[in-house]
Structure formats: C-alpha cells, structure tokens
Amino acid sequence: MLRAWYQSSPWLKLLRPLSAVYASAVVRRRHRYLNDPERVWLAPIPVIVVGNITLGGTGKTPMCIWLISYLQSIGLKPGVISRGYGAEGTEFPHLVDPQVDTPEQTGDEPLLIARRCAVPVVIDPDRPRAAQYLLASAQVDVIISDDGLQHYALGRDLEILILDAARGLGNSRCLPEGPLREPAARLRSVDIVVSNGQAADDANAFAMTLAPVALVNICTGDRIPAAQWQGGQEVEAVAGIGNPQRFFNTLKGLSLQPNGHAFADHAQYTPASFVHCDPGKPLIMTEKDAVKCTGFARDNWWYLSIDASLSDAFTSRLQQCLETALRQR
C-alpha cells in the first residue's frame, strides 16, 4: 500500500468514497475537541507535539532527540511521552528504565530515546495519562509528545509536523486511498512544518537533514567517526524504518557499498532474521534496529548514529513559540 500511495497508482481511485468518509470523520473529531475545551486535558507546563499526518516514517525520533538537546542547552528539563508502539506485557502507564527494559516491553523508539538522551520517558496509548504520570514521576518543565498529533485529548502549546521530503504527501489523499491520517489542509494549522531531507528552508517548511556521526559497535560500544570507517566498503545493511532506502542512501554517501535488507517499520528481530546476510562482512543497521539486537549481535555488527541538523531560522521560530508558551503558563 505504501508503494501504491507514493506512486499514485490509478486503482486507488476505487477507494475514494471510503477516503471521503474517513476524511470527514477525522475533521469532525478534531473540531469536537476544538469546540469543547473541557474534553482536553491541559498540562501545567508546556507540551510540544512532534507528529505527522502521513503513514510511514518521516523522522520524528531524530527531531525529538534534537529537541531534547536544544531544550537542555537553554536550561530546561524535558520529558517525553510516547505510545510505546509494539510494547507487550507492560502495564500502562510505564516509566521506561533504560537499563532494565527491553524493546519488547517498551517499543523501540521510547527505549532508544531513554538510552541516548537520559531523560524520563513514559509510554501509554492514553497521552493525557502518560503526561500526568510523567509529571508525578520526574522533575520536568517541558513535555515532548513523540507522535500524538491526532491525540486531541492532550492539550498542546506547540505542534511540529514532520514530512519526508522525498515522499511528501504521496497522492495527497486520506486513508485508505492515500497515506494521510488527516486532510492536507491540516498543515496550515500547525505551528511549524519541518521537511526531512529538504535541502534548504522555503516558504512552506523548515529543512531538516540527518547527518551520520559515528559507527557504534553493538557489542562493545566502540565508536568510530563515520568518515573514518576502515572496515571495508562492502557491507550488509539492515533498516526496519519507515523509509529504508533513505538509510541505504546515507551509507552510499559514506562511500560504502551496502547490500540492503529492508524490514517493516518496528520489525522484531531474531538471529534468523539475518540468515541472508553474509557473516563475513560488517553489518550496519539503524540505531532504532540496534536496540532490538543487543542480545544476539555479533562482533562485526554496528549501528550508524545520526544527528538531525536544522537552521538558525528554525531555532528562532521554535524559541518564539516556546517563549509564548512559557509566558502563558
């Protein structure tokens, strides 16, 4: 379906009546919350929602990691709430323990954020309940909601919408004819639009690029600057993200020759998942995949650590929005 949506396959027009019903329903749902503030829980501190309106990965997690670092740099104490997609056997709400929890218990992205950023992360499909639990469990003065743009029961001070520059809005149709969770007009109501992979800011969106920083050995934690890799050009490459080709292209940009193995977003791995990979070649995966492979990784398995990069204009706009939110609090 993703391939059909982003290639505008003609047969999708058969689904247009269903898409019209879906679009009407989601618009009505949003307006029910907008018109009835008592249905919305408002936190006593600013809430920033990082989300999208398309199915498929857009780069929300790198944006959240950048945002955490920026907030810390200006003296704030951020905490994160997340749905915890794929979490099994966990009682909600749950405060992620980066030393004890597994990806099966928390979902891959919340555990990645908790380990990399050392900030409190609470998972719960009920976003207001997650935020309330976070406030009761940790000293934070800003809440970041990783995803949750459509969870209108959670009040928010700032909405950051992430697009994939390469795929855009696909055929610009709502589900099931297209990949949109909400009509494209929703872009006009958010505070900031960020386009992941766009070369430069324009009138419609701020540009975000993902820069490779280091290759990290999954077993030992050894770090090698990405530009100083000497493990051989031919590598096996694994990506279980929304747009795997973006990761493979990044490796090519490092002068590597990846044999790409694409998995579904949030894929769960076992040693058998890698039977098609040549064990004699280094295997490089995303950081999100690596958190699910620590128990059986081999000595020549690495993940590529990346950092998001945004413009001064984006930072200025973000600062303006934060100052407004803090004044209102």
Disulfide bonds with the S-S distance in Angstrom:
none
